[in-house]
Amino acid sequence: FLLRPFKSLTRIIAALFIGYFLQFILIQYFLPDGDAYNVMNLNVPIYTNPAIRGLEFVFGMLLYKAFVLLPPITKKEKLNWKPLTLAILSFLVINVIGEKFIPYQYSMFFSAVPVVALLVFSLSRVHWYPTDFPNKICLWAGGISYVLYCLHWPLMEMIQLWNIIPQSIPFPLHSLVLFIVLILISHLIYRWVETPTRRFLYRKADSIRFSVNH
């Protein structure tokens, strides 16, 4: 409801920048006292703080509103990879800069937010239409993405705690095996937990709606 007045690209861009600077102010406010910052003392007050990270959901809503305001995409348009390529390059550059020259709390997690917004918007305007097998891959990846997003951290902690993937495996191979394990577990949870639960809730909601209407 609060985002209803943002009906132009100018207002949306202004809101994105205001929200971005507000995020930095909140980071500074919740920043704990300490000589050095790391995952241990910043994970709860900063990285997983809903007051700080919640703004990123608002950014997503603003991106959707910007997408809707632009002319609809048709297959008649030529595929233009330039904006997406520039956004990807910008994302890589800001990550390198963030890791090397910006303190942890302002590194890639937050300094890259505007570039990530540009990347998401560029992806939405590429108008690439997957078909057949690529379409199935995209649907599957989209399905498991939220499970992977929510559970990758605790899963990695449990894998390390129980030494499921031995630390003796060399770094590149260890990362690849870890990635495959996370994808597999996310797929199983999506297939056997999330999907049946969602279908059950849909049926429940439909039955309640039917009883109310009749």
VENQUINOR-V515324 format. One record per helix or strand of 2 or more residues. SS is the DSSP state (@ for helix, = for strand). FROM is the first residue (numbers start at 0). TO is the last residue. If there is no record, write none. Layout:
((SS	FROM	TO) (SS	FROM	TO))
//
This chain:
((@	8	29) (@	38	46) (@	49	68) (@	81	100) (@	103	105) (@	107	110) (@	112	123) (@	131	160) (@	170	212))
//
